[in-house]
Amino acid sequence: MSSTPPPAAAPAPAPAPDDVTPRPTERPWLPVAAGAVTLVLWASAFVAIRHLGEEVSPGALSLGRLLVASVVLGALLLLRRRASLRWPVRRHLPVLLLCGVAWFGVYNVALNAAERRIDAGTAALVVQVGPILVALLATVFLGEVLHRWLVVGMAVGFAGVVVIAQASSGHGTGDLGGVLLALVAALTYAVGVLSQKPVLAHAGALEVTFLACAVGAAVCLPWAGDLVTTLGDSSTDTVVWIVYLGLFPTALAFSTWAYALSRTNASTMALTTFLVPFLAAGIAWVALDEVPPPLAFLGGALCIAGVLLTRRRPRTAAAGS
């Protein structure tokens, strides 16, 4: 007796381009390495901005570094095969625009202006409110879980930032305006991370960074005349520092940040930036011969401990318990 074979199952339809989620990396250490590169380069940016001091205005400095980064990232994208590019889908463009305006535009200008009016320790303390906002708001907007170790690590890490800020503070020469500008930087940082995270689920890190950087440069265009005047009157050393800020803390560091962020939680990733003030103090020690005060080492140890605690995962409850 013969029987007819069952019909072959129809192949599952391929997912639409905007529904594709990034594949987990084959090398788990790569996101960690990318995050480490970001933290070191962002810490070096604080030293570079401090070195430039009053020579370059906040808007001109922001525009200069963003233009350099946009050109470099655009050139890299042109060299890549078109088939390998992953651009954001249309429905994510408003969120990407928000990221570019807030984080790449307003954040840079506000932070540069704040460091003209308050000391670096106070600025670092206020800006580190941003990662805490990210951790809290990610539970609302991104559905992330604020587990116990994340809260404990947040508290320990922020305590370390407070110790570093207190150890590095001058003699109360800051003013309320500088603190408010640093707070604006913290808020726009949080907005930038929260708006960037969902876009990275459907687009490449390099593509997202380039578009956000270009938007930030457009926001800073009102300072174009100031930048031209500054470049004409400044020394070669100043121009080199601006180019450095555009190449490394902006183009490279924001790209490695986007790569790492696309492979981890926004809250966990944001809280790793508690290490930036500690790293900045170490870089300033080597590059500018600014010896950190003894309490800064205690604060750095707390920052490291806090970040390590945020990386812990809560134990899952046993079934039926």
Secondary structure, DSSP 8 states (H G I E B T S, - for coil): ----------------GGG------SSTHHHHHHHHHHHHHHHHHHHHHHHHTTSS-HHHHHHHHHHHHHHHHHHHHHHS-GGG-----GGGHHHHHHHIIIIIIIHHHHHHHHTTTS-HHHHHHHHTHHHHHHHHHHHHHS-----HHHHHHHHHHHHHHHHHHHHH--SS---HHHHHHHHHHHHHHHHHHHHHHHHHTTS-HHHHHHHHHHHHHHHTGGGHHHHHHHHHHS-HHHHHHHHHHIIIIIIIHHHHHHHHHTTS-HHHHHHGGGHHHHHHHHHHHHHS-----HHHHHHHHHHHHHHHHHT-------TT-
